Amino acid sequence: MSPSSKRGLLRDVLLQLPFMVWLVLIWMLLWHQFTPLALVTGILVAVFVTRVFRLPTVELVGRVNVWYSLVFIVRFLGAVVAGAVSVAIQVFDFRHQPGAAIVEIPLRYADDIVTTHVAVTASLIPGSLVVESDRDRRILYLHVIGVHSRADVDEFRDEVLRWERRIVRAVGTPAQYAALKADASGPGSLSLSKRRKGDPR
């Protein structure tokens, strides 16, 4: 094996390492066991999954803004509590139907990682659940309860896009963060999604 091939293999292993650690952790949580046997079998399963069901390598950027991450965590915990209270009120309010809709959310700055973060965040907040994801067009479809009008739908869509911006500020790539700041600085700036599509406007 040539030195370049060895470097490529080492790089691939290092990039896959966080994913493999996560798979091992999930395996141990599924079995409710944190034993040496569970660790060994988890490693075997992780190697099997990553070797047999190979997916394109997702390269982690490594950019983490501590302040915006803390802001995201605080806002997320607050949204979970508020969502739980809101859902409980709707469930026990027998006078009115809560109302539900499938809402299309076209993300503006997302790549695979950010799309996943947004989808998980939206699903963990009570009252909404991701039902489909269009990877090519960066669109999430969420089932939402508690909507009664187009204004409610627009408000929910805007809230999900705010979560996307918070995630980009916290862990987005430098290009995503720069596009977000450019959009925030003025209406004439281009978003990253438009740059990708070559939109001249």
C-alpha positions in Angstrom: 0.0 0.0 0.0 1.4 3.4 -1.0 1.9 6.2 1.5 -0.9 8.2 -0.1 -3.3 5.3 0.2 -2.3 4.8 3.9 -2.9 8.5 4.6 -6.3 8.3 2.8 -7.3 5.2 4.8 -6.2 6.9 8.1 -8.1 10.0 7.2 -11.2 7.9 6.5 -10.9 6.1 9.8 -10.5 9.3 11.7 -13.6 10.9 10.0 -15.7 7.8 10.7 -14.5 7.5 14.4 -17.1 9.8 15.9 -19.8 8.0 14.1 -18.5 4.6 15.2 -18.3 5.8 18.8 -21.9 7.0 18.5 -23.0 3.6 17.2 -21.3 1.8 20.0 -23.0 4.1 22.5 -26.4 3.6 20.9 -25.9 -0.2 21.0 -25.1 -0.2 24.7 -28.1 2.0 25.4 -30.4 -0.3 23.5 -29.3 -3.3 25.6 -29.1 -1.2 28.8 -25.7 -2.7 29.4 -22.4 -0.9 29.9 -20.2 -4.0 30.2 -17.1 -5.1 28.4 -19.1 -7.7 26.4 -21.6 -4.9 25.3 -18.6 -2.7 24.3 -17.0 -5.5 22.3 -20.2 -6.5 20.5 -21.0 -2.8 19.9 -17.6 -2.3 18.2 -18.2 -5.4 16.0 -21.7 -4.1 15.1 -20.3 -0.6 14.3 -17.5 -2.0 12.1 -20.0 -4.2 10.3 -22.4 -1.3 9.7 -19.8 1.1 8.5 -18.1 -1.4 6.2 -21.2 -3.2 4.7 -23.6 -0.2 4.6 -21.1 2.4 3.5 -22.3 5.9 3.1 -20.5 9.0 1.8 -18.1 10.2 4.4 -19.4 13.3 6.3 -16.6 15.5 7.2 -17.0 17.3 10.5 -16.0 21.0 10.3 -14.9 21.2 14.0 -16.2 24.8 14.3 -18.0 25.3 17.6 -19.0 28.7 19.0 -19.3 28.2 22.7 -21.5 31.3 23.3 -24.0 30.5 20.6 -24.0 26.9 21.6 -25.0 27.9 25.1 -27.7 30.2 23.8 -29.0 27.3 21.6 -29.1 24.9 24.6 -30.9 27.4 26.8 -33.4 28.3 24.1 -33.9 24.6 23.2 -34.6 23.6 26.8 -37.1 26.5 27.1 -38.8 25.5 23.9 -39.1 21.9 25.1 -40.8 23.0 28.3 -43.1 25.5 26.5 -43.9 22.9 23.8 -44.8 20.3 26.4 -47.1 22.7 28.3 -48.7 23.8 25.0 -49.4 20.2 23.9 -50.8 19.3 27.3 -53.2 22.2 27.2 -54.4 21.3 23.7 -54.8 17.6 24.7 -57.0 18.5 27.7 -59.0 21.2 26.0 -61.9 19.2 24.9 -63.8 22.2 23.5 -61.4 22.7 20.6 -59.6 20.5 18.1 -55.9 21.2 18.2 -55.6 21.4 14.4 -52.8 19.8 12.5 -50.9 20.3 9.2 -47.9 19.1 7.2 -45.6 22.1 6.8 -42.9 22.4 4.2 -39.7 24.0 5.5 -37.1 25.0 2.8 -33.8 25.4 4.7 -31.5 28.2 3.6 -28.0 27.4 4.8 -28.1 23.7 5.6 -25.8 20.9 4.5 -26.4 17.3 5.6 -25.1 18.0 9.2 -27.2 21.1 9.7 -30.2 19.6 8.1 -29.9 16.7 10.6 -29.5 19.0 13.5 -32.6 21.0 12.5 -34.7 17.9 12.0 -33.7 16.5 15.4 -34.3 19.8 17.1 -37.7 20.2 15.5 -38.7 16.6 16.4 -37.6 16.8 20.0 -39.7 19.9 20.7 -43.2 18.6 21.5 -45.8 19.5 18.9 -43.9 18.8 15.8 -42.3 15.7 14.1 -40.3 15.3 10.9 -42.1 13.1 8.4 -39.9 13.5 5.4 -36.7 15.1 4.3 -35.8 16.1 0.7 -32.0 16.0 0.8 -31.4 17.4 -2.7 -33.6 20.5 -2.2 -32.9 20.8 1.5 -36.5 20.7 2.5 -38.0 19.3 5.7 -41.7 18.3 6.0 -43.0 18.4 9.5 -46.3 17.3 11.0 -47.4 20.0 13.4 -50.3 20.3 15.8 -51.8 23.4 17.1 -52.1 25.2 13.7 -55.5 26.7 12.6 -54.6 29.2 9.9 -52.0 30.1 7.3 -50.6 32.6 9.8 -49.9 29.8 12.3 -48.2 27.8 9.5 -46.0 30.8 8.6 -45.1 31.4 12.2 -44.1 27.8 12.7 -42.0 27.9 9.5 -40.2 31.1 10.7 -39.5 29.5 14.0 -37.8 26.4 12.4 -35.8 28.8 10.2 -34.7 30.6 13.4 -33.5 27.3 14.8 -31.5 26.7 11.6 -29.8 30.1 12.1 -29.1 29.3 15.7 -27.5 26.0 14.7 -25.4 27.7 12.0 -24.2 30.2 14.5 -23.3 27.5 16.9 -21.7 24.8 14.7 -22.1 25.8 11.1 -19.2 25.9 8.6 -17.4 29.2 8.1 -19.1 29.5 4.7 -22.6 29.0 6.2 -21.8 31.5 9.0 -20.5 34.1 6.5 -23.7 33.7 4.4 -25.8 34.1 7.5 -24.0 37.3 8.5 -24.3 38.6 5.0 -28.0 38.0 5.0 -28.3 39.7 8.4 -26.4 42.7 7.2 -28.8 43.8 4.5 -31.6 42.7 2.2 -29.4 42.8 -0.9 -27.0 40.1 0.4 -27.0 36.6 -1.0 -27.8 33.5 1.0 -25.7 30.4 0.7 -28.5 28.5 -0.9 -28.7 31.1 -3.7 -25.0 30.9 -4.2 -25.2 27.2 -4.6 -27.8 27.4 -7.2 -26.1 30.2 -9.1 -29.0 32.6 -8.6 -27.7 36.0 -9.9 -30.1 38.0 -7.7 
